[in-house]
Amino acid sequence: MSIGRERLGELLALIVSEKPADRVEGADTVRDWAGSFSAFEARVVVRVLAVAATVEERDGREAQLLAILTVFDPRTMTRDDIAPVLDIDPDRLDRGEREYVNDLLESLGWKQS
């Protein structure tokens, strides 16, 4: 499957928008389209969301982390794809967000220290 390059570009524009509501909409769209991405598209989306989550405020970050978890596939992705998320200070994350990060790591066979 594939969403196509044009839709991928539009989705990435939402994910990195200056408007917080657009960024949340982008993360929600990722979840809605999770089964439609090609492996390449999913990897691009996960990497962009991982970077965006490092600078996002709480509500947007939670949506981004959930979107990453929804499309992350340990068969085709690595720890490097989510590395920016692992650099977020755990004290900035609420309990649910920490669970998302731990779920990502567990899917790779890692535990967060």
C-alpha positions as CSV (number, residue, x, y, z in Angstrom):
1,M,0.0,0.0,0.0
2,S,1.0,3.6,-0.3
3,I,-0.6,7.0,0.3
4,G,1.5,8.5,-2.5
5,R,4.1,11.2,-2.5
6,E,1.7,14.1,-2.8
7,R,-0.3,13.1,0.3
8,L,2.9,12.2,2.1
9,G,4.1,15.8,1.5
10,E,0.8,17.3,2.7
11,L,0.9,15.1,5.8
12,L,4.5,16.1,6.6
13,A,3.5,19.8,6.2
14,L,0.8,19.3,8.8
15,I,3.2,17.5,11.2
16,V,5.6,20.4,11.1
17,S,3.1,23.2,10.9
18,E,3.5,26.3,13.0
19,K,-0.1,25.8,14.3
20,P,-0.4,23.4,17.2
21,A,-3.9,22.2,16.1
22,D,-2.4,21.3,12.6
23,R,0.4,19.3,14.3
24,V,-2.2,17.3,16.3
25,E,-4.3,16.8,13.2
26,G,-1.2,15.5,11.4
27,A,-0.5,13.0,14.2
28,D,-4.1,11.9,14.2
29,T,-4.1,11.5,10.5
30,V,-1.0,9.3,10.8
31,R,-2.9,7.0,13.1
32,D,-5.9,7.0,10.8
33,W,-3.8,6.1,7.8
34,A,-1.5,3.6,9.6
35,G,-2.5,0.7,7.5
36,S,-2.0,2.6,4.3
37,F,1.7,3.6,4.4
38,S,4.4,1.9,2.5
39,A,7.4,0.9,4.5
40,F,9.2,4.0,3.2
41,E,6.4,6.3,4.0
42,A,6.0,4.9,7.5
43,R,9.7,5.3,8.2
44,V,9.7,8.9,7.0
45,V,6.6,9.7,9.1
46,V,8.1,8.1,12.2
47,R,11.4,9.9,11.8
48,V,9.7,13.3,11.4
49,L,7.3,12.7,14.3
50,A,10.2,11.7,16.5
51,V,12.0,14.9,15.8
52,A,8.9,17.0,16.2
53,A,8.0,15.4,19.5
54,T,11.3,16.6,21.0
55,V,10.1,20.3,20.8
56,E,6.4,19.8,21.1
57,E,4.2,20.8,24.0
58,R,2.4,18.2,26.0
59,D,-0.9,17.7,24.1
60,G,0.8,17.7,20.7
61,R,3.6,15.5,22.0
62,E,1.2,12.9,23.3
63,A,-0.5,12.7,19.9
64,Q,2.8,12.4,18.2
65,L,4.1,9.7,20.4
66,L,0.9,7.7,20.0
67,A,1.1,8.1,16.2
68,I,4.7,6.9,16.3
69,L,3.7,3.9,18.3
70,T,0.8,3.1,16.0
71,V,2.9,3.0,12.8
72,F,6.3,1.9,14.2
73,D,7.3,-1.5,12.8
74,P,10.3,-3.1,14.5
75,R,10.6,-5.4,11.4
76,T,11.5,-2.5,9.2
77,M,12.6,0.2,11.6
78,T,15.3,0.5,14.2
79,R,16.1,2.4,17.4
80,D,17.7,5.1,15.3
81,D,14.3,5.9,13.7
82,I,13.0,6.9,17.1
83,A,16.3,8.1,18.6
84,P,15.1,11.7,19.1
85,V,12.3,10.5,21.3
86,L,14.7,8.7,23.5
87,D,16.6,12.0,24.1
88,I,13.5,13.7,25.6
89,D,14.0,14.3,29.3
90,P,11.7,11.7,31.0
91,D,10.7,14.4,33.6
92,R,9.0,16.3,30.7
93,L,6.8,13.3,29.9
94,D,3.6,12.4,31.7
95,R,2.9,8.8,32.7
96,G,1.1,7.9,29.4
97,E,3.9,9.4,27.3
98,R,6.5,7.4,29.2
99,E,4.5,4.3,28.6
100,Y,4.5,5.0,24.8
101,V,8.2,5.4,24.9
102,N,8.6,2.2,26.9
103,D,6.3,0.3,24.5
104,L,8.5,1.5,21.6
105,L,11.6,0.3,23.3
106,E,10.1,-3.0,24.3
107,S,9.0,-3.6,20.7
108,L,12.7,-3.4,19.9
109,G,13.7,-5.6,22.8
110,W,15.2,-2.7,24.7
111,K,14.4,-1.3,28.1
112,Q,14.6,2.4,29.0
113,S,17.1,3.1,31.7
